[in-house]
Amino acid sequence: MATARLIESQALEPLLAQLSDTLAAAQSLEQLTRPLLELLGAVTGFESTYLTVIDLDQGVQHVQFARNTAGLTIPEGLTVPWADTLCKRALDEQHPIADDVAGRWGDSDAAKALGIQSYATSPVLVDGAVCGTLCAASADRRPIDASGAATLGLFSRLIGQQIERERLLQRLKQASLELAALASTDALTQLPNRRILMAELRRMLARGEREGCVVLVAMIDLDHFKAINDEHGHDIGDAFLVDMAKRLGSALRATDLLVRLGGDEFVAVGPGPEAGQGVAEAVVAFRGRLDASTCGRVELDEVAIDYGGASVGVVAVSPGDADAEGALRAADAAMYEAKQQRRQAVSPAIRRSGQGPSRMA
């Protein structure tokens, strides 16, 4: 008996070494599973070893990876109704190993079609739930010993752990993307924030310097926004900002960028013409589109506001004239000049929509 145990131990040593190498090298579910299927076939002697995925919502079982060495072939990509599978019957009956499938589950169409006579399965658990099975099958009657059953259970656990790791990694990647988006996006309007503005403006200025083109920079201040908040409340004020963000965005070109600085201030930047060639006209056109987009009736739930428009200041930054901070300061000064010109307008009292539309000149 001691000699038999020694021979068995010596026979397992290469398999254990291969398992160790597989675990160390595997970077994906497939890289782990395929060597395990080969090892499982070597330990059990079964013709086919395969990993399945169970989709309970669709009521099907799908063969994801398979290894076939003889007459019995379990094809990868095979999809069968879950209710008719040997896996479901074995798990439900807590009878994971059988060497007389025809006698035990003779009504299984899947087993008949594939010619399975000997069968062993172990559930793949992910976060405590069955998401698939690891199986071994043969067309002849072939018992599986305790070592084979233990190997099947061990490998199914290793596969489940790998799936959990991959799902965790995917969740971490998604969380990282969401955090990056939060760090670069205004939560209310979903526009880029100042961080993105500065990076893009620096890029545009550098490109303008290389190509000899100006960069158009617009500062936009929503006049009388505080009055809207005071009269209608912050929810309407927020809805007004979102509406204005959409209007401003619709007035821009695909190459332009719109950013919310905060409060009621927005910035739009975009490439302009070559220095000295129609720059003044480009500034007027840029400001005109932004001016026009903010004027008009704004329908917000039960409130309608006839809005007279924002104060918009636009500058054309020539190559090498200013850095990003300097360009924003120049646009801010132009916006305040535009605001001074608009202050001659008088805003009548705001009324709720039930009393007629509010008027904001």
C-alpha positions, 0 to 999 in steps of 0.5 A: 500500500505504501508503494502504491501511495508513492507511485500515485504521489509521483504521478501527481507531481507533474500535474501539481507543477503544471497547476502551479505554473497555470495559476502563476501565469493566468491573466484571464479566465480563458488562460486559467480555464484551458490548462485546467480542462487539460489537467482535469482530463488527465486526472479523471481520464474523461474524454471531454472537459468543459466550462459552462455559463448559466443564464437563468434569465434566458433559461439556457446553459452555454458551453464557454470553453471545452477540451475534447480528446476522443469520440465524444465532442462537447462543442464550444458555443453550444447552447441548450435549455437549462431545464434539460441539462445534466448539470441542473439535474445533478445539482438539484438531486445532489448527485454530481457524479454518474457512470450510468447517465442513460439509466439515471437521466434517460429522458435528457435530450441533451445527454442523448444527443451528445452520447454522454454515458459518464458524467461529473460536474461541480458548480462554479460559484461567484459571490455565493451564487451558481453562475456556471459548472465545470464538467467532465463527460465520456461516451463510455462507463467510466468511474471517477475516483475520490482524487478526480472528484476532489480535483473537479471541486478544486478547479471549479473553485479556482475558476469561480475565484478568477471570475470574481477577480475579473468582475472586481477589476471591472468594477474598479475600472468603472469606478475609476472612470466615474471618478475621473468623470466627476473630477472633470465634469460639472455635476449640474450641467454635465459640461466640462469644468475648469480643469478641462478648460485649462487643459484644452485652452492651453492645447488650443493656444499651443496649436494656434502658435504653431499654425499662426491662428488666433483662439477665440475665447468667450466669457458668458455671464447670465445677467439677472440669474440671482433674481430668477433664483430669488423669485422662483427658487433654486430648483428653477434656477438650476433648471434655467442653468441646464437650459442655458447650457444646452442653448449655448452648446447648440450655438457652437461648432464641433471644434469648440468647447463649452465649460461651466466655470461655476455659478452663472458663468460659462466659457466657450473657446474655439479655434479662429482664423489666421492672425490678421485675416478676418479676425474681427469678423470671427469675433463678431460672429462668435459673440453673435451666436452666443448672444442669440442663443441665450435670448428668448422664452425659457419654459421651465416646468410651470414657469416661463421666463422671457429672458433678455440674454447674457453678457458675452465678452469675446477676445481673439488671442493671437499666437504668443500673446497670452497664456491660458490664464491671461486669455481668460482675464482678457475675455472676462474684461470684455464680458464686463464691458458688455455688461456695462453696455447692457445695464441701461436695460431695466428688468420689470418685476418677475411674475410666476407663469400663472400671472403671465411669463416672467420678463428678464431684459 
